[in-house]
């Protein structure tokens, strides 16, 4: 019996996935659990396993984007053919009519980039971001990745050039409109037709930002005509942004990782009651312990010590290891601490699982692995999901304290400042120095109040004064 192969939903925030590479050829027999496909999401690349055994029948092609739950192929039994409805029904959701693609394909130069059936250029998210930053027209770049996909190395030595204007959408397009899943959802919510909205010139599809901009223009240019969003709209369009005060030297589009960060941080600040407190922690004992470990071999970073202390403090103060749900404040039984890692194009928060159950050596090894994978772009989706609390550090930039923004759906985040020497007046009247850093705790006041927040932060500071306690699993 034929089994549909659907684009999986691999995380709470995943809306769609792009096929980066088929690991198994069309028509090959596969066993359930075999990795057959690599997809890209707004966060990372990951391999997808076969959900059933059988002969693989491929519908989605490299570069095609599908909403979660859309069909990308079939698993067929011996002698079985794909159902008649298997004609690219799912792919059609993101592809315009073939008639609108053929002329462009016929006139494309031999050195042009590989183009998906929907007219989009096949390129990795990192390559798209770099091209956008450098002003490179990807249509003039030959890809050397799988299926002609453009990768970072293909952009080396390529000079910037103005991108050709995208082909206008036919006034009476009979086929479906190429659009992201988020754009379709917002268009349905606001009651507008996707066919009337221009496609993004880089992505080749209608995006959520394009829908929002289109609605803002409608409202702004139709006073007194009743051109307002449908009453079903529960999310009003964002206010129009002012144009640049000067001629910009460059413009970085709020898409990909940068767009995800912008969206999540805006949602975090607009949907939570966030406050921040600051508290100093003495690290003389940590410095001594770390010097000893360094002499014996590999030593954890100072941030590792803070993460270990925060994890144990979360066990002592379960109200902080929580999230707001429709039913109220949900206390989470497991502690998984996310650590913010800065990248060239933004920020990513991989998660150290079972943080409170790890000793310092295990925690340091895992944090190093995650940081290296984040910078190399090799994080798997499980590395990014399930965080219950986050730690972010700016100490390496000379920052003492700052106001970190909570990573939804967490209820708190801890900022870590630089390690510094402070002067201390002893009981004997003599002045000495001590190693200190500032902890910056931002918490959601809906989940708990200032006193519990201060007690939690004080527990972290106390634990940092006893490094030996950080080698024992939290009780």
ABEGO torsion letter per residue (X at the ends): XBBBBBBBBABAABABBBBABBABBBGBBBBBGBBABBBBBAABBBBBBBABBEBBBBABBBGBBBBBGBBAEBBBBBGBBBBAAABBAAAAAABBBAAAAAAAAAABBAABBBBBAAGBBBBBAAAAAAAAAAGBBAAABBBABBGGBBBAAAABGBBBBBBBBBBBBBABBABBBBBBAAAAAAAAAAGBBAAABBBBAAAGBBBAAAAAAAAAAAAAABBGAGBBBBAABABBBBBBBBBBABBBABBBBBBEAAAAAAAAAAAAAAABBBBBBBBBBBAAAAAAAAAAAAAAEBBBBAAAAAAAAAAAAAAABAAABBBBBAAEBBBBABBBBBBBBBBAAEBBBBBBBGAAABBAAAAAAAAAAAAAAAAAGABBAAAABGBABBBBBAAAAGBABBBBBBBOABABBBBBBBBBBBBBBBAAGBBBBBBBBBBBBBBBAAABBAAAAAAAAAAAAAAAABAAAAABBBX
